[in-house]
């Protein structure tokens, strides 16, 4: 089975939301879909945080030297 991209999994969550909001699902199915969506959303959030930690910002110092700073520290 091919692993879905971050964007594809986010689209699946949007599909779950649309399905629940449509009111066409039985309550039990809506709750099950909600729980699945929350698990997926939590996983995506963890992945996004990890990606943020991997991003660095290149900054030029007052002495003209360039340094890399983690994104979280540069903001």
PyMOL Python script that loads the backbone (N, CA, C, O; Angstrom):
from pymol import cmd

cmd.read_pdbstr("""\
ATOM      1  N   UNK A   1       0.843  -1.190   0.000  1.00  0.00           N
ATOM      2  CA  UNK A   1       0.000   0.000   0.000  1.00  0.00           C
ATOM      3  C   UNK A   1       0.884   1.248   0.000  1.00  0.00           C
ATOM      4  O   UNK A   1       1.822   1.347   0.792  1.00  0.00           O
ATOM      5  N   UNK A   2       0.593   2.180  -0.868  1.00  0.00           N
ATOM      6  CA  UNK A   2       1.355   3.413  -0.993  1.00  0.00           C
ATOM      7  C   UNK A   2       0.999   4.368   0.144  1.00  0.00           C
ATOM      8  O   UNK A   2      -0.174   4.577   0.455  1.00  0.00           O
ATOM      9  N   UNK A   3       2.039   4.944   0.758  1.00  0.00           N
ATOM     10  CA  UNK A   3       1.807   5.889   1.837  1.00  0.00           C
ATOM     11  C   UNK A   3       1.293   7.211   1.255  1.00  0.00           C
ATOM     12  O   UNK A   3       1.838   7.734   0.283  1.00  0.00           O
ATOM     13  N   UNK A   4       0.256   7.722   1.859  1.00  0.00           N
ATOM     14  CA  UNK A   4      -0.320   8.986   1.408  1.00  0.00           C
ATOM     15  C   UNK A   4       0.543  10.151   1.859  1.00  0.00           C
ATOM     16  O   UNK A   4       1.198  10.094   2.899  1.00  0.00           O
ATOM     17  N   UNK A   5       0.533  11.198   1.066  1.00  0.00           N
ATOM     18  CA  UNK A   5       1.274  12.399   1.432  1.00  0.00           C
ATOM     19  C   UNK A   5       0.526  13.137   2.540  1.00  0.00           C
ATOM     20  O   UNK A   5      -0.631  12.842   2.841  1.00  0.00           O
ATOM     21  N   UNK A   6       1.213  14.092   3.129  1.00  0.00           N
ATOM     22  CA  UNK A   6       0.613  14.943   4.153  1.00  0.00           C
ATOM     23  C   UNK A   6      -0.652  15.602   3.601  1.00  0.00           C
ATOM     24  O   UNK A   6      -1.692  15.624   4.259  1.00  0.00           O
ATOM     25  N   UNK A   7      -0.547  16.138   2.384  1.00  0.00           N
ATOM     26  CA  UNK A   7      -1.668  16.847   1.764  1.00  0.00           C
ATOM     27  C   UNK A   7      -2.839  15.920   1.478  1.00  0.00           C
ATOM     28  O   UNK A   7      -3.994  16.309   1.652  1.00  0.00           O
ATOM     29  N   UNK A   8      -2.555  14.700   1.041  1.00  0.00           N
ATOM     30  CA  UNK A   8      -3.624  13.744   0.770  1.00  0.00           C
ATOM     31  C   UNK A   8      -4.354  13.361   2.053  1.00  0.00           C
ATOM     32  O   UNK A   8      -5.579  13.233   2.064  1.00  0.00           O
ATOM     33  N   UNK A   9      -3.603  13.181   3.126  1.00  0.00           N
ATOM     34  CA  UNK A   9      -4.242  12.851   4.406  1.00  0.00           C
ATOM     35  C   UNK A   9      -5.050  14.028   4.937  1.00  0.00           C
ATOM     36  O   UNK A   9      -6.098  13.836   5.553  1.00  0.00           O
ATOM     37  N   UNK A  10      -4.568  15.241   4.702  1.00  0.00           N
ATOM     38  CA  UNK A  10      -5.326  16.425   5.105  1.00  0.00           C
ATOM     39  C   UNK A  10      -6.632  16.502   4.308  1.00  0.00           C
ATOM     40  O   UNK A  10      -7.674  16.860   4.856  1.00  0.00           O
ATOM     41  N   UNK A  11      -6.576  16.169   3.024  1.00  0.00           N
ATOM     42  CA  UNK A  11      -7.793  16.136   2.196  1.00  0.00           C
ATOM     43  C   UNK A  11      -8.782  15.093   2.717  1.00  0.00           C
ATOM     44  O   UNK A  11      -9.992  15.316   2.684  1.00  0.00           O
ATOM     45  N   UNK A  12      -8.275  13.956   3.199  1.00  0.00           N
ATOM     46  CA  UNK A  12      -9.161  12.941   3.769  1.00  0.00           C
ATOM     47  C   UNK A  12      -9.884  13.490   4.996  1.00  0.00           C
ATOM     48  O   UNK A  12     -11.076  13.244   5.180  1.00  0.00           O
ATOM     49  N   UNK A  13      -9.172  14.224   5.821  1.00  0.00           N
ATOM     50  CA  UNK A  13      -9.794  14.816   7.009  1.00  0.00           C
ATOM     51  C   UNK A  13     -10.867  15.817   6.594  1.00  0.00           C
ATOM     52  O   UNK A  13     -11.944  15.863   7.189  1.00  0.00           O
ATOM     53  N   UNK A  14     -10.574  16.609   5.583  1.00  0.00           N
ATOM     54  CA  UNK A  14     -11.581  17.554   5.081  1.00  0.00           C
ATOM     55  C   UNK A  14     -12.812  16.802   4.572  1.00  0.00           C
ATOM     56  O   UNK A  14     -13.941  17.256   4.760  1.00  0.00           O
ATOM     57  N   UNK A  15     -12.594  15.657   3.932  1.00  0.00           N
ATOM     58  CA  UNK A  15     -13.709  14.832   3.467  1.00  0.00           C
ATOM     59  C   UNK A  15     -14.553  14.309   4.622  1.00  0.00           C
ATOM     60  O   UNK A  15     -15.780  14.253   4.531  1.00  0.00           O
ATOM     61  N   UNK A  16     -13.891  13.929   5.703  1.00  0.00           N
ATOM     62  CA  UNK A  16     -14.608  13.471   6.899  1.00  0.00           C
ATOM     63  C   UNK A  16     -15.471  14.600   7.446  1.00  0.00           C
ATOM     64  O   UNK A  16     -16.638  14.398   7.780  1.00  0.00           O
ATOM     65  N   UNK A  17     -14.885  15.785   7.533  1.00  0.00           N
ATOM     66  CA  UNK A  17     -15.629  16.944   8.044  1.00  0.00           C
ATOM     67  C   UNK A  17     -16.849  17.221   7.166  1.00  0.00           C
ATOM     68  O   UNK A  17     -17.952  17.429   7.671  1.00  0.00           O
ATOM     69  N   UNK A  18     -16.640  17.222   5.846  1.00  0.00           N
ATOM     70  CA  UNK A  18     -17.752  17.468   4.928  1.00  0.00           C
ATOM     71  C   UNK A  18     -18.847  16.415   5.094  1.00  0.00           C
ATOM     72  O   UNK A  18     -20.034  16.740   5.074  1.00  0.00           O
ATOM     73  N   UNK A  19     -18.446  15.151   5.259  1.00  0.00           N
ATOM     74  CA  UNK A  19     -19.412  14.072   5.433  1.00  0.00           C
ATOM     75  C   UNK A  19     -20.230  14.232   6.701  1.00  0.00           C
ATOM     76  O   UNK A  19     -21.446  14.038   6.694  1.00  0.00           O
ATOM     77  N   UNK A  20     -19.558  14.588   7.790  1.00  0.00           N
ATOM     78  CA  UNK A  20     -20.262  14.784   9.060  1.00  0.00           C
ATOM     79  C   UNK A  20     -21.202  15.982   8.969  1.00  0.00           C
ATOM     80  O   UNK A  20     -22.350  15.920   9.410  1.00  0.00           O
ATOM     81  N   UNK A  21     -20.696  17.078   8.389  1.00  0.00           N
ATOM     82  CA  UNK A  21     -21.520  18.289   8.301  1.00  0.00           C
ATOM     83  C   UNK A  21     -22.711  18.133   7.374  1.00  0.00           C
ATOM     84  O   UNK A  21     -23.695  18.859   7.510  1.00  0.00           O
ATOM     85  N   UNK A  22     -22.644  17.209   6.442  1.00  0.00           N
ATOM     86  CA  UNK A  22     -23.751  17.023   5.500  1.00  0.00           C
ATOM     87  C   UNK A  22     -25.003  16.485   6.184  1.00  0.00           C
ATOM     88  O   UNK A  22     -26.118  16.671   5.699  1.00  0.00           O
ATOM     89  N   UNK A  23     -24.802  15.817   7.319  1.00  0.00           N
ATOM     90  CA  UNK A  23     -25.948  15.260   8.037  1.00  0.00           C
ATOM     91  C   UNK A  23     -26.500  13.990   7.412  1.00  0.00           C
ATOM     92  O   UNK A  23     -27.552  13.508   7.831  1.00  0.00           O
ATOM     93  N   UNK A  24     -25.823  13.443   6.431  1.00  0.00           N
ATOM     94  CA  UNK A  24     -26.300  12.256   5.730  1.00  0.00           C
ATOM     95  C   UNK A  24     -25.880  10.950   6.408  1.00  0.00           C
ATOM     96  O   UNK A  24     -26.424   9.893   6.088  1.00  0.00           O
ATOM     97  N   UNK A  25     -24.925  11.006   7.337  1.00  0.00           N
ATOM     98  CA  UNK A  25     -24.453   9.801   8.021  1.00  0.00           C
ATOM     99  C   UNK A  25     -25.263   9.546   9.273  1.00  0.00           C
ATOM    100  O   UNK A  25     -25.700  10.479   9.946  1.00  0.00           O
ATOM    101  N   UNK A  26     -25.459   8.280   9.579  1.00  0.00           N
ATOM    102  CA  UNK A  26     -26.065   7.964  10.884  1.00  0.00           C
ATOM    103  C   UNK A  26     -25.141   8.451  12.005  1.00  0.00           C
ATOM    104  O   UNK A  26     -23.932   8.573  11.809  1.00  0.00           O
ATOM    105  N   UNK A  27     -25.706   8.723  13.156  1.00  0.00           N
ATOM    106  CA  UNK A  27     -24.954   9.266  14.279  1.00  0.00           C
ATOM    107  C   UNK A  27     -23.756   8.392  14.633  1.00  0.00           C
ATOM    108  O   UNK A  27     -22.657   8.908  14.836  1.00  0.00           O
ATOM    109  N   UNK A  28     -23.951   7.088  14.709  1.00  0.00           N
ATOM    110  CA  UNK A  28     -22.864   6.168  15.069  1.00  0.00           C
ATOM    111  C   UNK A  28     -21.704   6.279  14.085  1.00  0.00           C
ATOM    112  O   UNK A  28     -20.542   6.293  14.492  1.00  0.00           O
ATOM    113  N   UNK A  29     -22.010   6.359  12.802  1.00  0.00           N
ATOM    114  CA  UNK A  29     -20.969   6.505  11.778  1.00  0.00           C
ATOM    115  C   UNK A  29     -20.289   7.868  11.888  1.00  0.00           C
ATOM    116  O   UNK A  29     -19.075   7.968  11.708  1.00  0.00           O
ATOM    117  N   UNK A  30     -21.046   8.905  12.177  1.00  0.00           N
ATOM    118  CA  UNK A  30     -20.474  10.241  12.351  1.00  0.00           C
ATOM    119  C   UNK A  30     -19.475  10.258  13.496  1.00  0.00           C
ATOM    120  O   UNK A  30     -18.403  10.850  13.376  1.00  0.00           O
ATOM    121  N   UNK A  31     -19.817   9.616  14.600  1.00  0.00           N
ATOM    122  CA  UNK A  31     -18.919   9.564  15.759  1.00  0.00           C
ATOM    123  C   UNK A  31     -17.663   8.781  15.404  1.00  0.00           C
ATOM    124  O   UNK A  31     -16.557   9.193  15.756  1.00  0.00           O
ATOM    125  N   UNK A  32     -17.818   7.664  14.715  1.00  0.00           N
ATOM    126  CA  UNK A  32     -16.666   6.856  14.315  1.00  0.00           C
ATOM    127  C   UNK A  32     -15.740   7.652  13.387  1.00  0.00           C
ATOM    128  O   UNK A  32     -14.519   7.637  13.546  1.00  0.00           O
ATOM    129  N   UNK A  33     -16.336   8.339  12.428  1.00  0.00           N
ATOM    130  CA  UNK A  33     -15.550   9.159  11.502  1.00  0.00           C
ATOM    131  C   UNK A  33     -14.852  10.304  12.234  1.00  0.00           C
ATOM    132  O   UNK A  33     -13.698  10.624  11.949  1.00  0.00           O
ATOM    133  N   UNK A  34     -15.562  10.913  13.175  1.00  0.00           N
ATOM    134  CA  UNK A  34     -14.970  11.986  13.976  1.00  0.00           C
ATOM    135  C   UNK A  34     -13.741  11.485  14.731  1.00  0.00           C
ATOM    136  O   UNK A  34     -12.697  12.138  14.730  1.00  0.00           O
ATOM    137  N   UNK A  35     -13.869  10.328  15.374  1.00  0.00           N
ATOM    138  CA  UNK A  35     -12.748   9.758  16.127  1.00  0.00           C
ATOM    139  C   UNK A  35     -11.569   9.449  15.207  1.00  0.00           C
ATOM    140  O   UNK A  35     -10.424   9.737  15.553  1.00  0.00           O
ATOM    141  N   UNK A  36     -11.837   8.872  14.052  1.00  0.00           N
ATOM    142  CA  UNK A  36     -10.776   8.591  13.083  1.00  0.00           C
ATOM    143  C   UNK A  36     -10.113   9.884  12.616  1.00  0.00           C
ATOM    144  O   UNK A  36      -8.889   9.956  12.506  1.00  0.00           O
ATOM    145  N   UNK A  37     -10.916  10.891  12.347  1.00  0.00           N
ATOM    146  CA  UNK A  37     -10.397  12.172  11.902  1.00  0.00           C
ATOM    147  C   UNK A  37      -9.527  12.829  12.952  1.00  0.00           C
ATOM    148  O   UNK A  37      -8.494  13.410  12.621  1.00  0.00           O
ATOM    149  N   UNK A  38      -9.924  12.750  14.208  1.00  0.00           N
ATOM    150  CA  UNK A  38      -9.134  13.348  15.287  1.00  0.00           C
ATOM    151  C   UNK A  38      -7.796  12.640  15.439  1.00  0.00           C
ATOM    152  O   UNK A  38      -6.773  13.290  15.653  1.00  0.00           O
ATOM    153  N   UNK A  39      -7.790  11.308  15.330  1.00  0.00           N
ATOM    154  CA  UNK A  39      -6.524  10.575  15.404  1.00  0.00           C
ATOM    155  C   UNK A  39      -5.602  10.997  14.260  1.00  0.00           C
ATOM    156  O   UNK A  39      -4.413  11.242  14.466  1.00  0.00           O
ATOM    157  N   UNK A  40      -6.159  11.076  13.063  1.00  0.00           N
ATOM    158  CA  UNK A  40      -5.372  11.489  11.897  1.00  0.00           C
ATOM    159  C   UNK A  40      -4.869  12.916  12.056  1.00  0.00           C
ATOM    160  O   UNK A  40      -3.715  13.210  11.744  1.00  0.00           O
ATOM    161  N   UNK A  41      -5.720  13.790  12.533  1.00  0.00           N
ATOM    162  CA  UNK A  41      -5.343  15.195  12.722  1.00  0.00           C
ATOM    163  C   UNK A  41      -4.229  15.336  13.758  1.00  0.00           C
ATOM    164  O   UNK A  41      -3.306  16.130  13.573  1.00  0.00           O
ATOM    165  N   UNK A  42      -4.310  14.577  14.834  1.00  0.00           N
ATOM    166  CA  UNK A  42      -3.255  14.616  15.853  1.00  0.00           C
ATOM    167  C   UNK A  42      -1.925  14.148  15.273  1.00  0.00           C
ATOM    168  O   UNK A  42      -0.879  14.721  15.578  1.00  0.00           O
ATOM    169  N   UNK A  43      -1.958  13.108  14.437  1.00  0.00           N
ATOM    170  CA  UNK A  43      -0.730  12.615  13.814  1.00  0.00           C
ATOM    171  C   UNK A  43      -0.148  13.663  12.862  1.00  0.00           C
ATOM    172  O   UNK A  43       1.062  13.890  12.846  1.00  0.00           O
ATOM    173  N   UNK A  44      -1.010  14.295  12.077  1.00  0.00           N
ATOM    174  CA  UNK A  44      -0.542  15.333  11.165  1.00  0.00           C
ATOM    175  C   UNK A  44       0.071  16.511  11.932  1.00  0.00           C
ATOM    176  O   UNK A  44       1.065  17.089  11.494  1.00  0.00           O
ATOM    177  N   UNK A  45      -0.511  16.854  13.050  1.00  0.00           N
ATOM    178  CA  UNK A  45       0.016  17.952  13.862  1.00  0.00           C
ATOM    179  C   UNK A  45       1.421  17.615  14.373  1.00  0.00           C
ATOM    180  O   UNK A  45       2.305  18.472  14.378  1.00  0.00           O
ATOM    181  N   UNK A  46       1.625  16.357  14.806  1.00  0.00           N
ATOM    182  CA  UNK A  46       2.948  15.936  15.268  1.00  0.00           C
ATOM    183  C   UNK A  46       3.960  16.015  14.129  1.00  0.00           C
ATOM    184  O   UNK A  46       5.084  16.476  14.328  1.00  0.00           O
ATOM    185  N   UNK A  47       3.567  15.568  12.937  1.00  0.00           N
ATOM    186  CA  UNK A  47       4.454  15.630  11.785  1.00  0.00           C
ATOM    187  C   UNK A  47       4.795  17.075  11.423  1.00  0.00           C
ATOM    188  O   UNK A  47       5.940  17.377  11.087  1.00  0.00           O
ATOM    189  N   UNK A  48       3.822  17.951  11.490  1.00  0.00           N
ATOM    190  CA  UNK A  48       4.050  19.358  11.180  1.00  0.00           C
ATOM    191  C   UNK A  48       5.021  19.983  12.173  1.00  0.00           C
ATOM    192  O   UNK A  48       5.898  20.750  11.775  1.00  0.00           O
ATOM    193  N   UNK A  49       4.882  19.671  13.443  1.00  0.00           N
ATOM    194  CA  UNK A  49       5.803  20.178  14.458  1.00  0.00           C
ATOM    195  C   UNK A  49       7.219  19.680  14.196  1.00  0.00           C
ATOM    196  O   UNK A  49       8.181  20.432  14.355  1.00  0.00           O
ATOM    197  N   UNK A  50       7.352  18.419  13.797  1.00  0.00           N
ATOM    198  CA  UNK A  50       8.664  17.869  13.479  1.00  0.00           C
ATOM    199  C   UNK A  50       9.266  18.588  12.269  1.00  0.00           C
ATOM    200  O   UNK A  50      10.460  18.888  12.253  1.00  0.00           O
ATOM    201  N   UNK A  51       8.451  18.858  11.274  1.00  0.00           N
ATOM    202  CA  UNK A  51       8.931  19.580  10.094  1.00  0.00           C
ATOM    203  C   UNK A  51       9.401  20.984  10.472  1.00  0.00           C
ATOM    204  O   UNK A  51      10.413  21.458   9.955  1.00  0.00           O
ATOM    205  N   UNK A  52       8.686  21.641  11.354  1.00  0.00           N
ATOM    206  CA  UNK A  52       9.079  22.980  11.801  1.00  0.00           C
ATOM    207  C   UNK A  52      10.440  22.945  12.488  1.00  0.00           C
ATOM    208  O   UNK A  52      11.247  23.858  12.312  1.00  0.00           O
ATOM    209  N   UNK A  53      10.701  21.894  13.270  1.00  0.00           N
ATOM    210  CA  UNK A  53      11.980  21.773  13.966  1.00  0.00           C
ATOM    211  C   UNK A  53      13.132  21.571  12.982  1.00  0.00           C
ATOM    212  O   UNK A  53      14.273  21.933  13.270  1.00  0.00           O
ATOM    213  N   UNK A  54      12.827  20.994  11.827  1.00  0.00           N
ATOM    214  CA  UNK A  54      13.875  20.728  10.840  1.00  0.00           C
ATOM    215  C   UNK A  54      14.207  21.945   9.985  1.00  0.00           C
ATOM    216  O   UNK A  54      15.255  21.973   9.340  1.00  0.00           O
ATOM    217  N   UNK A  55      13.344  22.940   9.968  1.00  0.00           N
ATOM    218  CA  UNK A  55      13.561  24.123   9.140  1.00  0.00           C
ATOM    219  C   UNK A  55      14.505  25.081   9.860  1.00  0.00           C
ATOM    220  O   UNK A  55      14.351  25.351  11.051  1.00  0.00           O
ATOM    221  N   UNK A  56      15.476  25.585   9.118  1.00  0.00           N
ATOM    222  CA  UNK A  56      16.373  26.579   9.676  1.00  0.00           C
ATOM    223  C   UNK A  56      16.296  27.853   8.845  1.00  0.00           C
ATOM    224  O   UNK A  56      15.917  27.835   7.674  1.00  0.00           O
ATOM    225  N   UNK A  57      16.661  28.948   9.477  1.00  0.00           N
ATOM    226  CA  UNK A  57      16.661  30.254   8.832  1.00  0.00           C
ATOM    227  C   UNK A  57      18.113  30.705   8.714  1.00  0.00           C
ATOM    228  O   UNK A  57      18.871  30.655   9.683  1.00  0.00           O
ATOM    229  N   UNK A  58      18.487  31.142   7.522  1.00  0.00           N
ATOM    230  CA  UNK A  58      19.824  31.655   7.298  1.00  0.00           C
ATOM    231  C   UNK A  58      19.805  33.150   7.581  1.00  0.00           C
ATOM    232  O   UNK A  58      19.061  33.898   6.947  1.00  0.00           O
ATOM    233  N   UNK A  59      20.628  33.585   8.538  1.00  0.00           N
ATOM    234  CA  UNK A  59      20.639  34.995   8.938  1.00  0.00           C
ATOM    235  C   UNK A  59      22.057  35.553   8.838  1.00  0.00           C
ATOM    236  O   UNK A  59      23.033  34.884   9.180  1.00  0.00           O
ATOM    237  N   UNK A  60      22.144  36.791   8.363  1.00  0.00           N
ATOM    238  CA  UNK A  60      23.442  37.462   8.296  1.00  0.00           C
ATOM    239  C   UNK A  60      23.620  38.286   9.557  1.00  0.00           C
ATOM    240  O   UNK A  60      22.773  39.112   9.900  1.00  0.00           O
ATOM    241  N   UNK A  61      24.721  38.055  10.240  1.00  0.00           N
ATOM    242  CA  UNK A  61      25.013  38.785  11.467  1.00  0.00           C
ATOM    243  C   UNK A  61      25.609  40.145  11.172  1.00  0.00           C
ATOM    244  O   UNK A  61      25.900  40.467  10.020  1.00  0.00           O
ATOM    245  N   UNK A  62      25.790  40.942  12.209  1.00  0.00           N
ATOM    246  CA  UNK A  62      26.337  42.287  12.055  1.00  0.00           C
ATOM    247  C   UNK A  62      27.775  42.263  11.542  1.00  0.00           C
ATOM    248  O   UNK A  62      28.253  43.245  10.973  1.00  0.00           O
ATOM    249  N   UNK A  63      28.466  41.130  11.747  1.00  0.00           N
ATOM    250  CA  UNK A  63      29.839  41.001  11.259  1.00  0.00           C
ATOM    251  C   UNK A  63      29.907  40.469   9.831  1.00  0.00           C
ATOM    252  O   UNK A  63      30.993  40.248   9.297  1.00  0.00           O
ATOM    253  N   UNK A  64      28.739  40.263   9.213  1.00  0.00           N
ATOM    254  CA  UNK A  64      28.687  39.772   7.839  1.00  0.00           C
ATOM    255  C   UNK A  64      28.709  38.263   7.726  1.00  0.00           C
ATOM    256  O   UNK A  64      28.572  37.729   6.625  1.00  0.00           O
ATOM    257  N   UNK A  65      28.876  37.561   8.832  1.00  0.00           N
ATOM    258  CA  UNK A  65      28.886  36.095   8.813  1.00  0.00           C
ATOM    259  C   UNK A  65      27.449  35.567   8.801  1.00  0.00           C
ATOM    260  O   UNK A  65      26.553  36.135   9.425  1.00  0.00           O
ATOM    261  N   UNK A  66      27.263  34.474   8.080  1.00  0.00           N
ATOM    262  CA  UNK A  66      25.937  33.859   7.992  1.00  0.00           C
ATOM    263  C   UNK A  66      25.841  32.725   8.995  1.00  0.00           C
ATOM    264  O   UNK A  66      26.779  31.945   9.161  1.00  0.00           O
ATOM    265  N   UNK A  67      24.709  32.642   9.656  1.00  0.00           N
ATOM    266  CA  UNK A  67      24.468  31.555  10.605  1.00  0.00           C
ATOM    267  C   UNK A  67      23.095  30.958  10.345  1.00  0.00           C
ATOM    268  O   UNK A  67      22.180  31.621   9.856  1.00  0.00           O
ATOM    269  N   UNK A  68      22.986  29.686  10.690  1.00  0.00           N
ATOM    270  CA  UNK A  68      21.684  29.018  10.607  1.00  0.00           C
ATOM    271  C   UNK A  68      21.071  28.995  11.993  1.00  0.00           C
ATOM    272  O   UNK A  68      21.733  28.651  12.973  1.00  0.00           O
ATOM    273  N   UNK A  69      19.807  29.364  12.066  1.00  0.00           N
ATOM    274  CA  UNK A  69      19.083  29.398  13.324  1.00  0.00           C
ATOM    275  C   UNK A  69      17.809  28.589  13.153  1.00  0.00           C
ATOM    276  O   UNK A  69      17.118  28.746  12.146  1.00  0.00           O
ATOM    277  N   UNK A  70      17.475  27.717  14.118  1.00  0.00           N
ATOM    278  CA  UNK A  70      16.202  26.999  14.010  1.00  0.00           C
ATOM    279  C   UNK A  70      15.053  27.985  13.885  1.00  0.00           C
ATOM    280  O   UNK A  70      15.065  29.047  14.507  1.00  0.00           O
ATOM    281  N   UNK A  71      14.066  27.631  13.081  1.00  0.00           N
ATOM    282  CA  UNK A  71      12.924  28.501  12.816  1.00  0.00           C
ATOM    283  C   UNK A  71      12.272  29.008  14.100  1.00  0.00           C
ATOM    284  O   UNK A  71      11.920  30.183  14.203  1.00  0.00           O
ATOM    285  N   UNK A  72      12.117  28.123  15.066  1.00  0.00           N
ATOM    286  CA  UNK A  72      11.452  28.504  16.315  1.00  0.00           C
ATOM    287  C   UNK A  72      12.209  29.592  17.070  1.00  0.00           C
ATOM    288  O   UNK A  72      11.600  30.391  17.782  1.00  0.00           O
ATOM    289  N   UNK A  73      13.540  29.628  16.921  1.00  0.00           N
ATOM    290  CA  UNK A  73      14.340  30.640  17.605  1.00  0.00           C
ATOM    291  C   UNK A  73      14.439  31.930  16.808  1.00  0.00           C
ATOM    292  O   UNK A  73      14.712  32.987  17.377  1.00  0.00           O
ATOM    293  N   UNK A  74      14.222  31.859  15.506  1.00  0.00           N
ATOM    294  CA  UNK A  74      14.383  33.033  14.634  1.00  0.00           C
ATOM    295  C   UNK A  74      13.172  33.930  14.647  1.00  0.00           C
ATOM    296  O   UNK A  74      13.266  35.078  14.213  1.00  0.00           O
ATOM    297  N   UNK A  75      12.040  33.460  15.125  1.00  0.00           N
ATOM    298  CA  UNK A  75      10.824  34.281  15.071  1.00  0.00           C
ATOM    299  C   UNK A  75      10.603  35.072  16.312  1.00  0.00           C
ATOM    300  O   UNK A  75       9.621  35.808  16.410  1.00  0.00           O
TER     301      UNK A  75
END
""", "prot")
cmd.dss("prot")
cmd.show_as("cartoon", "prot")
cmd.util.cbc("prot")
cmd.orient("prot")
